[in-house]
Amino acid sequence: MVTSKTARRNEGRQWMLFFGACCASVLLTNSQAQQPTELIVRNGLIVTAEGRLEGDLRIRGETIAEIGRNLSATGAREIDARGMLVVPGGVDPHTHLVPELPNPPRPNANQDDYVSGSQGALAGGVTTVSNFIGLGTDEVSAFATRVIGQVQKSGIADFFIHVSMGNDPTRFTQPATLKEMADRGFTSTGEDFLANLSFDRNALGFYKAFKASGAAGVVSMLHCEDASILADSRETMVAEGRGSLHNVGQSAPIIAEVVAVQRGVAIAEATGAPVYILHTSSGRALRVAEEAISRGLPVYVETRPVYLHLTEEVYLRPDVGLFMGTPMLREKRDQDALWEGIAKGTVHTIGSDHTAFSKEAKLDPTQTVANMRAGFNNLQDYRPMLYSDGVVTGRITLEQFVNVTATNPAKIFGMYPRKGVIQVGSDADVVIWDPTMKKTIRDQDEFSNAKYSTYAGRQVTGFPVITIRRGEVVYENGKVTGKPGTGKFIPQGRFQRPRLRETSSFD
């Protein structure tokens, strides 16, 4: 049992540690000619990856200006967060959005753009969102102008951009191209070439691209499934009359993921390039990555929320099409391994991998295991789901929740400490979280243009009630108040190996 004297000593130590991080930046002073807008959040339990403390935040303009107790009032708006958690705005490292939807939208394509995607993100406590966009044949300068302009036109959340490599790595072997990308704030590339048969036809080109990317400070993001194993499994199943989506779990065996993760680890070891493994789904694949991490290789593991909340049993449901996504859902033991990975720090990030096909498109009965619409509609719900199934149940701590949904993504992708943390000088991306609010997730509450949730019907405990993006209240009382065009493009810094916490608690 902890005595009150010990508790006071521990609390004092925590405040010193907390302010050691928080006070690295100089406070804004009254000598400025024109004071920016202020907002004070009072009496909340402030949570970072380093710990938790009760106190107040002073937000001045777009940044956090002061953290303490009983901060002086200035006539600014005050939010009483008593009984609430005050956590950093989420950073989603893996989403798929259309910058601007065609008119009319295509019925069998992604339905979410930067407006609806931002709205769902902010309602779910996510203030910084990623997107994958291909470089194509554009010069880097033209690419930058285009994608930054799209964010400035429609974004409400802030955005950072991963540059999709596609099936031709030639341009990504060129140091000048990679340098210009990095200079302009694009320091992550990749995506699904390991799952594409074209990879082996140009393996040398991809290898050179990974090597050049590492030298330029660019992270390589890998969809880790072996294309040959996938293709053979699916072709065989269709030929044998087993192509129904109810059999889809057999179409992407775990060994396909394991082989590709082994290949990704080999790339990191041979080239020294940082490798980010997208949507890890199985305990076996995670163990391969953990062995690499234990040897000090720059390997970073993302998992997808659905693997933590659903298993392959959903493939027996009549609405099975709603749950298509690769890699496939796995068994309960794989789910348990991923939760354990979050708790011990070997699963570094949670990426929603949000892709919003319409419900009608997802339930199209003509789909087979060889021709499915893969994607989950969960950007709005993944942080509440993780909190409810993780923190409330005791599987992970509050600090670990913050770590994998905010701090680690910001560190890995070169945005820390601007993003992913509550400390003086950081962007004032803050979420007021009600830890006891209970709600049932409903399709009609989704901001997504697809108008359904992967988790519809789930009872969840713990939700955002106010979301603040760079000092502006952009979500409150169930409504998004932020306007399109107020989001910013966030440039990523060159990769510098981050210090990631193996555990995230003062216990």
N, C-alpha and C positions, 0 to 999 in steps of 0.2 A: 504493500500500500504506500502511495506517495504522500508524504506529509506536506502541509501547507508551506513550510519553510523550503522544502525541496522543490515544491511546485513553483514557488516564487523564483528560486535560483534558476530552475530550468527555463522558466518564462523569460527571465532576464537574458539568459544565454541565447534563446531563440531570437529575441529582439535584436541583440547585437549581431547575430549572424544575418538576420533579415535585413537590417539596415546596412550591414557591410556590403550587401549586394545592391540595396535600393539607393544608397546615397553616393553612388559612383558619379552621378551627374550633378552639375551645379543647379541650384534652384533658381527659378526666374525671380527677378527682384522688382521692387516697386519703382525703381528708377527708370523703367521703360516708359517711353512716352505714351504708349497706348496699350492698356491691359487687355489681353484676350478674354473671352468668355470663361467664367469659372463654373465648376460643378463640384459639389462635395458629396461624397458617399460616406455616411456615418454608421458606426456601430456594427459593421459586418465582420464576419470571420473571413479574413483575407487568406487565400490559399495560393501558394506557389509550389513549384516542384521541390523547394527547399523546406517548406514547412507551412504552418498556419498560425495566425495571430489575430486577435480582435483589435480593430482600430478603424481609422478614417483614411480616406483618400481625398486629396485635393487635385482636381483636374483643371488645368489651365490651358485653354486653347485645345490643341490636339494631343497634348502629352500629360503624363502624370507628373505633377509638380511637387507633391509632398505626401508623405505617409507618416502617420502618427496617431496619437490619442488626443481627443478633445481639441481638434484643430480650430483655430479662430474662425468665426463666421465673418463673411464679407458681403453678405446680401445676395450671394449667388444662390442658385437653386440647390437645395439639399435633398438627398434621397436617404431615408432612414432604412438601413439594411439590417436592422436588428432581427436576429433569428435567421438571417440569410447567409449564404456563402457569397463571397466576392472572388470570382475566379477570372483568369485571363481569357480573353476572347479566343475561341478555337481557331486552329490553323488546319484546314483540310488539305493534305498533300496530294489528294488523288480524286479529281472529279472530271467529268466529261460534260461540257456545256456547249451550246451553240452561241457564239457571240451575239448574233442577231438572227432570229427566225425568219425564214422566207415567208412571203405572204401570197397564198395561204401556206400554213405549215404542211410539210409532207407527213402523211398519216403514219407511215412505218419508220419514222426517223425520230431522233432525239427531240423531245418537246420543250426542253428547258433552255432558256437563254440567260444572259447576264442579269436580267431583271428578275425573273421568277427564281432563278438559282440563288441570287442574292437574298431574296425574300425568305426562301426556305432556310438558308444558312443562318441568317440573323435571328429568325424565330427559334432556331435550335442552338443559339449561343456560339455560332461560328462567325467570326468577323473577317477572316482572311481565307480566300478560296483559291485553289489552283485551277488551271485548265491546260489541256494538251492541245497544241496547235502545230501543224506541220510547217516547216520552213519552205518546202516546195522549191521552186526555182527563183524565189525572191532573193535579192540582195539583203543582207542582214539589216541594213539601214531602212529599207522599204518594209521589211517584216516588222521591225520595231515600231515604225510609224503606224502601221496598220493595227497591230495588236494593242498597242498602248491607246490608240484612238478609240478602239472598240470598248475598252474598259472605261475610258473617260466619258464616253457617250452614254453607256447603259449600266455600268456597275453601281451597286449600292454598297455591297461589301467591297473590301479591298481584294486585289487579285495579283497573283504571280503566275508566270507562264512557264510550263515545261515545253521544250521544243521537240516535237515528235521527229524521230529519225526516219521512219518509214522503212522501206525495203532496200533502199540504196544508200549505203553509208559514205559514199565518195566524198561529199562535201564536209563530212564530219571527221575526215582524216586530215583536213587542211588546217594547219595551225593558225593561219590568218583569219579564217572564218570563225574558229572557236574563240580566238582572242577577241574579235569584235563582238561576238555573242556575249562573252563574259563582261566586256567593257560596258555593254548596254543593259546588263542585269539579267541575262538569261544563262544560268549556270546549272541547268539540269536538262538531260535529254534521254531519249530512250523510246521504247515502250515494249511492243509485243513481238519483236522479230524472232526471239527464241521459239515462239509458238507458231512460226511461219516457216513453211518448207523452203522459202527463199534464203533463210539464214545459212543453211549448210552449203548452198550454192555459192555463197560469197563470204564464207567464214573468215577468210583472211582480211577482207575489207572491213568487216565488223570489228575484228580484233584490233586492227590499226586505228579504227575510230575510237574504241575504248581507251587505247593507249594514249592517243592524242588528247582525248577528253580529260583524262586524268592529269596530264601535264598542264592543261589549261585551267585546272581547277573546276572542272565540270563533272557533276555526278551522273553516272550511267544508271538508268532505271530499267529494270528487267522484269518482264512478264515471264515467269519461270515455269514453262511446260514444254516438254520435248515434242516438236512438231511431228516427227515420224510416228511416235507412239500414239499420239492423238489421232492422226490421219488413219492409221491402220485400225485402231479400235472402232472408229466411227464408220469407216467403210465396211468393216466386217459385220457390225451390228445391223446396218441398213440392209446389207445383202442377205442376212439371215432372218430378216423380218423382225428385228428387235429394235427398230429405230424410234419407237415411241418415246416421248419425253419422260415417261414414267421409268424408263431404263437409263436415264441420262447419267446417273452416278457411275455406271460402268464404262461410260464412254471416255472418261478422263481419269485413268487410274493414278493413284498416288505416285507410282514409280515415275510417271511422266514429269511430275513436279520435282521429285527428288533428283532425277538425272539433270534437269535444267538448273536447279539450285547448285548442284555440284559444279556444273559448268560455269555458273556465275561466280562461284567462289574461286575457281581456277583463274578466271579472268582477273579478279581482284588481286590474286597472288602473283600472277605472271606480269601484270602491267602496273600494279600499284594504284590503279584507278579505284576511286570509291564506287561501290556497287550497292544499289538500293533495290532490294527484292520486293516487288509489288505483291500485294494480296496473298501472303503466305497462308495456306489452308490446312496443312497437316502437321502432326507432331513429328513425323519422319523428316520432312523438309526443314522444319525448324531446328531439329537436332544437327543437321548438316551445317546450317548457318551458325548455330551456337558453337560448334567445334571451330569454325573459322574465326569467330569473334574471340574465342578463348586464346587463339594464336596471335591475336592483335591485328588481324586483317581488317581493312576498312569496309566491312560488310554491315549493312543496316537493314532491319527487317520491319516491314509493314504487314499488318493483317487487316482484313476487311471485317466490318462489324457483323455481317451476316454469319460468319464462321463462329462468332462468339454467342450468337443467340438462336441459331437454327442448325439442324442437322439434316442428313440425307433423308430422314423420315418424311420431310415435306414433299418429296417426289412421289409419294403415294396419293397426294391430294388431287382432287379434280381440277383445281386451279394451278396445277404444277407449273404452267408457263410463267407465272409471276416470279418464280424462283430460279430462273435460268441465269447463269453467270459462270465464268470460268476463272480459275479452277472451280471445281464443283464443291458443293457442301459435303462434309465428311461425317465421321462417326463422333459419338460423344467423347471418346478418348482423345480425339484430335482437338475437339473444343476445349477440353480440360487442359491439354498441353499448351494451347495458346493463352488461356487465362494465366497459367503458371508463368509463361514467358513474359507477360505484362508485369506480373508481380515481381519477378526477379530481374527484370530490365533487359531481357534479350529480345523481346518484341518492342521495338522502339517507337512505332507510330501506329495510329489508326487512320486509315484512309477510306472514306465512304465509297469510293469508286462509283459515285452517283451517275447513272445514265437513265434518263427518263423517257423510255418508250411509253406510249399510251397503254392503258389496260387492255384495250381491244387488240393492239398489236402483240402484246405479251401473251394473250390467250388465243392467238391465231391457231386453229387446229391443224393447219398444214405443216407446222414445224416438226422437224425431226432432230435426232441427236446430231445430225450433220448440218443442220440448217436451223439454228435457233436464234432468238433475239436475246442476247446476253446483256444484263444490266439490272441494277437494283435502284429503286427509288427511295433513297434514305438519307439524303443530305440534311433534312430538317430534323430527323429523329435519332441520328446515331449517337449524339452526345447524351441525350436523356436516356436512351437505351443502355449505354455503357454505364452511366451513373447508377441506374436502377438495378441492372443485373450484376454490376461489379462492386460499386461502393456500398450500396444498401445491403447487399448480401454478405459483405465482408471479404469478397474475393480479392479486391484491391483497395488501396488507400486513396484518400482524396488527392494526395500528392501524386500518386501514380496516375490517377485520372487526368490531372493537369499535365503531367509529363508527356503522356502519349497523345493527347489531343491538342496540345498547344506548344509546350516548350521544346520538345524534341524535334517536331517538324520544323519549327523556326530555326533551330540550331543547324540541323542537317542541310537545310536549303538556304542558308546564308542570310537569314532575316533577324537573327537574334543579336542584341537584345531589343531591337526595335519592336519586334513582335514576340508573342508567346510568353510574356512575363509581366507581372505587376511590379514595377520598380521605377524610381525617379528617372525621368528622361525618356522612358519608353512611350510608344504610342498608347494613348488611353483607350485601349480595347479591353473593355471590362464587362463582365456578365454578372448580374445579380441573380442568384440561383436559389429558388425555394426548395430546400432539401426534403420537405414533407408533402409537397403538392402531389396529389394523385390524379391521374387522368388516363383515360383510355384513348389510344391512338386511333384516329378516325380519318377515313379518306377525305371527308369534306373539310377537314381542318388543314389540309396540305396546301401550301402556297405553290407547289409544283404545278405546271400546266398539265401534267399527266393525271392529276387529281386522284392519286391513290398512294398508299404507303405500303412498303414491303412488310411492315409490322402492324398493319391494321388489326384492331381487336386486342392488342396487347395492353394490359394494365401496367402503367409505369409510375414510379415514384421518383420525384425530383425533376424540376423543369426550370428553364430560364424564365424570369418574369420581366427583366429589363436587360436589353443589350445596348451597350455603348460602343460605338466605333469611332476611334480618334476623337473622343470628347463629345460626340453628338449622340443623344439618345435616338436610336434608330429602330428600336422595337420595344413596345410597352403595351400592357393590357391586351395582349393578343393581336396587336396591330403593328405592321411595319410602317414606321413614320419616315424613314429615310427615303430620299428621292433618287431616281436614276440619274447617273452622272456625277454623284457625289463620291463614288468609290475611286480609289487611286490604284494605279499600277505600282507594285512594290518590287523594285529591283533586288535581285539576289546578289549577295557577295560571292566571290570565288570560294570554292570549298576549302575550308580549313578544318582539320579534324576536330570535331567538337568533343568536349568532355560531357559524357552522358552519365547520368546517375544510374548505378545498378539497383539501388533502392532509393525510395523517395519518401522518407519518413524520419522523424526525430525519435521514433520509438527505440 
